[in-house]
Amino acid sequence: MAIDKQASRLWRGQIRDVLNQQWDPIGGCPADEYDAYVGAVATMLRDRATDEALMKYLEWAEAVHMGLDRFDHERASTVVASLRALAVALVPPNSAVGQKLTESDQEMRISCLSISRHVT
C-alpha cells in the first residue's frame, strides 16, 4: 500500500505547529526552529510511546540538546496532551503496542489522516 505523502506532511505539520505554538522553550523562534524534533516525535507517537517517554524526550531536547537550564513540566504536559490528541487520528486505539499493523489498520490510519486534513 502506498503512503499518503500529503497526509503525512499534514500530520507532521500539525506536530510542528504544536511544538512551535505550545512548546517553544526558547521563545519567539523562526517557524523551522524545532523541525529537528518533529520526526522523532512523530515516530514516538506512531509507536505509541508513553506520555512519560514523550515528556522525557522533551526534557532531553531542552536540557541536553538545547542546553537550557529549565524545564517546564506543566507546559510539557500540555504539549504531550496535544500531541496525544494528534496521535488518536494516526494510531487505531485497539492495535497492540509493538504489533505490526495489518493492512486494514494501515488503511484506517490513512483514512483518519485524510479526515483530519478536512477537519482542521
Residue pairs with C-beta under 8 A, 6 or more apart in sequence:
1 103
1 106
1 107
1 110
3 110
4 110
4 113
4 114
6 117
7 110
7 113
7 114
7 117
8 113
10 113
10 116
10 117
10 120
11 42
11 86
11 89
11 90
11 113
11 116
12 38
12 39
12 42
14 86
14 116
14 120
15 38
15 41
15 42
15 45
15 83
15 86
16 31
16 34
16 35
16 38
18 79
18 82
18 83
18 86
19 34
19 37
19 38
19 41
19 79
20 29
20 31
20 33
20 34
22 75
22 78
22 79
22 82
23 34
23 58
23 75
23 76
23 79
24 33
24 34
25 61
25 62
25 66
25 68
25 70
25 71
25 72
25 75
26 33
26 66
26 68
37 57
37 61
40 57
41 54
41 57
41 83
44 53
44 54
44 57
45 54
45 83
45 84
45 86
45 87
45 90
45 91
46 87
46 90
46 91
47 97
47 98
48 87
48 91
48 97
48 98
49 57
51 80
51 84
54 80
54 83
54 84
55 73
55 76
55 77
55 80
58 71
58 76
58 79
58 80
59 71
59 76
62 68
62 70
62 71
63 69
63 71
86 116
89 112
89 113
89 115
89 116
90 109
90 112
90 113
91 109
92 105
92 108
92 109
92 112
95 101
95 105
101 109
